Amino acid sequence: MTNAFVEVEWLLGHLGEPRLRIVDARSTAHGGTTAGASGAQQYAAGHISGAVHLDYATDLVDAATPYATRVAPPEAFARALGERGIGDDATIVAYDAGDVPFAARFLWMCRYYGHDDVAVLAGGFPAWREAGGAVDRRIPGFPAATFTPRVRPELRATKDEVLAIARGESRAQLLETQRDGTYAQRDRDLPGSLRLSGSRLLEDARGGRIAPGDTIDALTVELGLDRARRTIVSCGSGVAAAGSYLALTENGFDNVAVYDGSWLEWSHDQLPTVPKPKGRV
């Protein structure tokens, strides 16, 4: 699969193919004072027929860092996918509710572990329902499969790399991309960071689709960003950052990494912060 997004029509036309696996990535929100049904509850209430469920913060999280929703280590990630029938030969389509980019987070995790045959369903579950796609409550049963993780360390930034930026010791670009609603709950920022809202890079009104290219061009030019320089994206818990990673890589940034520890890890470890600049939203 060469596209980062597929439309509902594509998925409808490929249902039943033996290598296709559909992942319901709707998850329990973390990193802000939000409420609502958990990802598991949403899945149980109805999902795309044949989809398995994977929550980034419960099924695919590193248990060694319970204070932050960092991606699970290779063995745990491989086991979670393999148990759901997702193997090395799988073509994966992930979807969410179209408002929080959990599917983009799953895509980034798959790419981090070397699996590129994965895409996000444009418009998410609402687009599927609007198109009359089959909705089910049954949990599909697939034979266990082998998923082989092949780590790409360049796609993931560590706190030490972010600290180097904060101390002025790195030329990498650090973008704070937490979505507007949860970012407003903070009064501090990572030193050296620029603000580029994930809510503007992936547009809720269009079901979480990437903003038009000219919009992203204008946003990045305004900040003086260099597409050729290493760019690290951060947020609250790594979700908006993954959505921003996807938007930026689809628009010509060729060296983007997600700081998946993000604000949850940074604040837990009491690393240096600065007041949010006046007017920054």
One Martini backbone bead per residue (centre of mass of N, CA, C, O) as a GRO file, in nm:
protein
  281
    1MET     BB    1   0.094   0.038   0.025
    2THR     BB    2   0.125   0.391  -0.068
    3ASN     BB    3  -0.093   0.510   0.114
    4ALA     BB    4  -0.189   0.669   0.415
    5PHE     BB    5  -0.471   0.680   0.273
    6VAL     BB    6  -0.809   0.557   0.270
    7GLU     BB    7  -1.103   0.500   0.136
    8VAL     BB    8  -1.400   0.351   0.169
    9GLU     BB    9  -1.409   0.233  -0.119
   10TRP     BB   10  -1.157   0.065  -0.091
   11LEU     BB   11  -1.247  -0.115   0.144
   12LEU     BB   12  -1.502  -0.230   0.012
   13GLY     BB   13  -1.324  -0.360  -0.233
   14HIS     BB   14  -1.133  -0.549  -0.004
   15LEU     BB   15  -1.308  -0.725   0.128
   16GLY     BB   16  -1.183  -1.055   0.217
   17GLU     BB   17  -0.898  -1.037   0.205
   18PRO     BB   18  -0.657  -1.233   0.350
   19ARG     BB   19  -0.443  -0.985   0.426
   20LEU     BB   20  -0.659  -0.825   0.559
   21ARG     BB   21  -0.650  -0.575   0.825
   22ILE     BB   22  -0.863  -0.442   1.075
   23VAL     BB   23  -0.824  -0.149   1.288
   24ASP     BB   24  -0.945  -0.054   1.594
   25ALA     BB   25  -0.810   0.257   1.743
   26ARG     BB   26  -0.986   0.320   1.956
   27SER     BB   27  -0.937   0.513   2.258
   28THR     BB   28  -0.824   0.605   2.559
   29ALA     BB   29  -0.792   0.890   2.694
   30HIS     BB   30  -0.489   1.085   2.739
   31GLY     BB   31  -0.356   1.382   2.904
   32GLY     BB   32  -0.656   1.468   2.997
   33THR     BB   33  -0.978   1.617   3.071
   34THR     BB   34  -1.152   1.357   2.965
   35ALA     BB   35  -1.455   1.212   2.831
   36GLY     BB   36  -1.584   0.880   2.789
   37ALA     BB   37  -1.567   0.624   2.604
   38SER     BB   38  -1.396   0.369   2.559
   39GLY     BB   39  -1.251   0.188   2.322
   40ALA     BB   40  -1.382  -0.083   2.403
   41GLN     BB   41  -1.674   0.026   2.412
   42GLN     BB   42  -1.692   0.119   2.121
   43TYR     BB   43  -1.636  -0.154   1.994
   44ALA     BB   44  -1.873  -0.314   2.134
   45ALA     BB   45  -2.102  -0.124   1.998
   46GLY     BB   46  -1.935  -0.102   1.720
   47HIS     BB   47  -1.789  -0.226   1.411
   48ILE     BB   48  -1.610  -0.313   1.171
   49SER     BB   49  -1.626  -0.570   0.988
   50GLY     BB   50  -1.341  -0.759   1.105
   51ALA     BB   51  -1.241  -0.603   1.341
   52VAL     BB   52  -0.989  -0.516   1.549
   53HIS     BB   53  -0.856  -0.432   1.875
   54LEU     BB   54  -0.639  -0.134   1.953
   55ASP     BB   55  -0.492   0.016   2.230
   56TYR     BB   56  -0.237   0.232   2.283
   57ALA     BB   57  -0.275   0.244   2.627
   58THR     BB   58  -0.307  -0.090   2.671
   59ASP     BB   59  -0.189  -0.282   2.430
   60LEU     BB   60   0.070  -0.060   2.329
   61VAL     BB   61   0.228  -0.034   2.605
   62ASP     BB   62   0.470   0.056   2.834
   63ALA     BB   63   0.489  -0.085   3.150
   64ALA     BB   64   0.755   0.076   3.254
   65THR     BB   65   0.565   0.357   3.183
   66PRO     BB   66   0.281   0.447   3.342
   67TYR     BB   67   0.313   0.776   3.307
   68ALA     BB   68   0.337   0.682   2.999
   69THR     BB   69   0.251   0.633   2.637
   70ARG     BB   70   0.455   0.428   2.539
   71VAL     BB   71   0.572   0.218   2.334
   72ALA     BB   72   0.600  -0.092   2.300
   73PRO     BB   73   0.795  -0.332   2.298
   74PRO     BB   74   0.864  -0.552   2.057
   75GLU     BB   75   0.741  -0.814   2.183
   76ALA     BB   76   0.465  -0.693   2.268
   77PHE     BB   77   0.377  -0.587   1.996
   78ALA     BB   78   0.392  -0.855   1.840
   79ARG     BB   79   0.192  -1.010   2.016
   80ALA     BB   80  -0.061  -0.833   1.980
   81LEU     BB   81  -0.076  -0.876   1.672
   82GLY     BB   82  -0.053  -1.186   1.644
   83GLU     BB   83  -0.314  -1.255   1.814
   84ARG     BB   84  -0.484  -1.090   1.569
   85GLY     BB   85  -0.353  -1.180   1.280
   86ILE     BB   86  -0.088  -0.994   1.252
   87GLY     BB   87   0.145  -0.994   1.002
   88ASP     BB   88   0.396  -0.945   0.772
   89ASP     BB   89   0.161  -0.969   0.524
   90ALA     BB   90  -0.008  -0.736   0.611
   91THR     BB   91  -0.290  -0.537   0.538
   92ILE     BB   92  -0.348  -0.223   0.694
   93VAL     BB   93  -0.648  -0.078   0.845
   94ALA     BB   94  -0.702   0.216   1.021
   95TYR     BB   95  -0.930   0.342   1.279
   96ASP     BB   96  -1.147   0.600   1.396
   97ALA     BB   97  -1.356   0.886   1.486
   98GLY     BB   98  -1.218   1.157   1.344
   99ASP     BB   99  -1.090   1.340   1.610
  100VAL     BB  100  -0.866   1.134   1.702
  101PRO     BB  101  -0.532   1.011   1.605
  102PHE     BB  102  -0.513   0.687   1.658
  103ALA     BB  103  -0.444   0.572   1.376
  104ALA     BB  104  -0.179   0.729   1.343
  105ARG     BB  105  -0.042   0.600   1.582
  106PHE     BB  106  -0.046   0.315   1.468
  107LEU     BB  107   0.111   0.373   1.213
  108TRP     BB  108   0.369   0.467   1.350
  109MET     BB  109   0.428   0.204   1.500
  110CYS     BB  110   0.455   0.029   1.251
  111ARG     BB  111   0.688   0.186   1.123
  112TYR     BB  112   0.883   0.161   1.362
  113TYR     BB  113   0.852  -0.173   1.310
  114GLY     BB  114   0.867  -0.199   0.971
  115HIS     BB  115   0.556  -0.145   0.879
  116ASP     BB  116   0.411  -0.014   0.567
  117ASP     BB  117   0.131  -0.181   0.529
  118VAL     BB  118  -0.033   0.106   0.609
  119ALA     BB  119  -0.352   0.269   0.691
  120VAL     BB  120  -0.589   0.528   0.688
  121LEU     BB  121  -0.919   0.593   0.738
  122ALA     BB  122  -1.098   0.814   0.590
  123GLY     BB  123  -1.314   0.947   0.842
  124GLY     BB  124  -1.366   0.687   0.964
  125PHE     BB  125  -1.638   0.556   1.113
  126PRO     BB  126  -1.840   0.766   1.005
  127ALA     BB  127  -1.784   0.712   0.702
  128TRP     BB  128  -1.869   0.419   0.704
  129ARG     BB  129  -2.165   0.461   0.791
  130GLU     BB  130  -2.246   0.660   0.563
  131ALA     BB  131  -2.179   0.421   0.341
  132GLY     BB  132  -2.301   0.139   0.463
  133GLY     BB  133  -2.125  -0.018   0.633
  134ALA     BB  134  -2.050  -0.283   0.811
  135VAL     BB  135  -2.174  -0.364   1.140
  136ASP     BB  136  -2.031  -0.497   1.445
  137ARG     BB  137  -1.996  -0.713   1.759
  138ARG     BB  138  -1.804  -0.911   1.672
  139ILE     BB  139  -1.522  -1.116   1.726
  140PRO     BB  140  -1.275  -1.195   1.545
  141GLY     BB  141  -1.112  -1.498   1.412
  142PHE     BB  142  -0.766  -1.539   1.395
  143PRO     BB  143  -0.490  -1.660   1.321
  144ALA     BB  144  -0.200  -1.676   1.426
  145ALA     BB  145   0.083  -1.458   1.395
  146THR     BB  146   0.383  -1.313   1.250
  147PHE     BB  147   0.554  -1.043   1.399
  148THR     BB  148   0.835  -0.849   1.283
  149PRO     BB  149   1.042  -0.647   1.441
  150ARG     BB  150   1.188  -0.335   1.286
  151VAL     BB  151   1.369  -0.104   1.402
  152ARG     BB  152   1.329   0.267   1.376
  153PRO     BB  153   1.492   0.501   1.553
  154GLU     BB  154   1.438   0.768   1.377
  155LEU     BB  155   1.111   0.778   1.463
  156ARG     BB  156   1.230   0.815   1.766
  157ALA     BB  157   1.232   1.020   2.045
  158THR     BB  158   1.414   1.114   2.305
  159LYS     BB  159   1.467   1.295   2.588
  160ASP     BB  160   1.764   1.359   2.520
  161GLU     BB  161   1.707   1.495   2.248
  162VAL     BB  162   1.521   1.714   2.367
  163LEU     BB  163   1.724   1.831   2.568
  164ALA     BB  164   1.922   1.938   2.354
  165ILE     BB  165   1.727   2.153   2.257
  166ALA     BB  166   1.667   2.296   2.530
  167ARG     BB  167   1.997   2.362   2.550
  168GLY     BB  168   2.113   2.432   2.253
  169GLU     BB  169   2.256   2.143   2.120
  170SER     BB  170   2.046   2.152   1.873
  171ARG     BB  171   1.906   2.171   1.529
  172ALA     BB  172   1.653   2.069   1.588
  173GLN     BB  173   1.303   2.054   1.554
  174LEU     BB  174   1.048   2.165   1.788
  175LEU     BB  175   0.710   2.044   1.818
  176GLU     BB  176   0.407   2.157   1.947
  177THR     BB  177   0.097   1.939   1.890
  178GLN     BB  178  -0.115   1.974   2.074
  179ARG     BB  179  -0.426   1.986   2.113
  180ASP     BB  180  -0.617   2.247   2.196
  181GLY     BB  181  -0.783   2.141   2.440
  182THR     BB  182  -0.531   2.025   2.607
  183TYR     BB  183  -0.328   2.262   2.585
  184ALA     BB  184  -0.505   2.465   2.758
  185GLN     BB  185  -0.428   2.304   3.039
  186ARG     BB  186  -0.161   2.448   3.004
  187ASP     BB  187   0.138   2.665   3.127
  188ARG     BB  188   0.360   2.494   2.982
  189ASP     BB  189   0.686   2.428   2.823
  190LEU     BB  190   0.915   2.340   2.602
  191PRO     BB  191   1.215   2.416   2.542
  192GLY     BB  192   1.241   2.530   2.205
  193SER     BB  193   0.953   2.540   2.114
  194LEU     BB  194   0.707   2.505   1.872
  195ARG     BB  195   0.384   2.599   1.748
  196LEU     BB  196   0.177   2.318   1.607
  197SER     BB  197  -0.128   2.230   1.564
  198GLY     BB  198  -0.294   1.931   1.527
  199SER     BB  199  -0.577   2.068   1.457
  200ARG     BB  200  -0.448   2.184   1.174
  201LEU     BB  201  -0.331   1.922   1.033
  202LEU     BB  202  -0.589   1.777   1.146
  203GLU     BB  203  -0.930   1.776   1.042
  204ASP     BB  204  -1.225   1.736   1.197
  205ALA     BB  205  -1.429   1.834   0.971
  206ARG     BB  206  -1.270   1.590   0.785
  207GLY     BB  207  -1.210   1.331   0.963
  208GLY     BB  208  -0.884   1.366   0.999
  209ARG     BB  209  -0.768   1.497   0.770
  210ILE     BB  210  -0.544   1.634   0.591
  211ALA     BB  211  -0.441   1.917   0.525
  212PRO     BB  212  -0.387   2.113   0.295
  213GLY     BB  213  -0.093   2.189   0.148
  214ASP     BB  214  -0.117   2.505   0.162
  215THR     BB  215  -0.166   2.512   0.465
  216ILE     BB  216   0.098   2.378   0.557
  217ASP     BB  217   0.283   2.571   0.419
  218ALA     BB  218   0.197   2.823   0.579
  219LEU     BB  219   0.260   2.716   0.864
  220THR     BB  220   0.568   2.652   0.816
  221VAL     BB  221   0.661   2.926   0.710
  222GLU     BB  222   0.581   3.095   0.958
  223LEU     BB  223   0.801   2.924   1.139
  224GLY     BB  224   1.061   2.842   0.964
  225LEU     BB  225   1.068   2.567   0.839
  226ASP     BB  226   1.273   2.274   0.765
  227ARG     BB  227   1.243   1.991   0.574
  228ALA     BB  228   1.556   1.885   0.613
  229ARG     BB  229   1.523   1.886   0.905
  230ARG     BB  230   1.500   1.774   1.201
  231THR     BB  231   1.180   1.661   1.337
  232ILE     BB  232   1.010   1.710   1.647
  233VAL     BB  233   0.722   1.563   1.796
  234SER     BB  234   0.487   1.685   2.035
  235CYS     BB  235   0.273   1.636   2.333
  236GLY     BB  236   0.103   1.460   2.563
  237SER     BB  237   0.087   1.118   2.448
  238GLY     BB  238   0.150   1.082   2.112
  239VAL     BB  239  -0.094   1.141   1.915
  240ALA     BB  240  -0.073   1.418   1.780
  241ALA     BB  241   0.217   1.363   1.691
  242ALA     BB  242   0.143   1.135   1.491
  243GLY     BB  243  -0.038   1.310   1.314
  244SER     BB  244   0.188   1.515   1.246
  245TYR     BB  245   0.382   1.322   1.119
  246LEU     BB  246   0.197   1.248   0.884
  247ALA     BB  247   0.153   1.532   0.766
  248LEU     BB  248   0.456   1.601   0.718
  249THR     BB  249   0.544   1.353   0.545
  250GLU     BB  250   0.318   1.422   0.323
  251ASN     BB  251   0.480   1.732   0.307
  252GLY     BB  252   0.823   1.685   0.280
  253PHE     BB  253   0.913   1.559   0.544
  254ASP     BB  254   1.216   1.341   0.595
  255ASN     BB  255   1.273   1.399   0.936
  256VAL     BB  256   1.060   1.242   1.152
  257ALA     BB  257   0.982   1.251   1.506
  258VAL     BB  258   0.854   1.091   1.795
  259TYR     BB  259   0.769   1.198   2.119
  260ASP     BB  260   0.612   0.963   2.313
  261GLY     BB  261   0.638   1.079   2.598
  262SER     BB  262   0.615   1.362   2.630
  263TRP     BB  263   0.454   1.538   2.870
  264LEU     BB  264   0.424   1.301   3.065
  265GLU     BB  265   0.729   1.251   3.097
  266TRP     BB  266   0.845   1.535   3.141
  267SER     BB  267   0.680   1.600   3.401
  268HIS     BB  268   0.750   1.350   3.568
  269ASP     BB  269   1.077   1.419   3.542
  270GLN     BB  270   1.122   1.724   3.587
  271LEU     BB  271   1.175   1.893   3.346
  272PRO     BB  272   1.231   2.156   3.175
  273THR     BB  273   1.046   2.467   3.180
  274VAL     BB  274   0.817   2.704   3.032
  275PRO     BB  275   0.630   2.947   2.971
  276LYS     BB  276   0.381   3.027   2.795
  277PRO     BB  277   0.336   3.219   2.559
  278LYS     BB  278   0.174   3.484   2.487
  279GLY     BB  279  -0.100   3.359   2.294
  280ARG     BB  280  -0.059   3.063   2.305
  281VAL     BB  281  -0.261   2.780   2.131
   0.00000   0.00000   0.00000
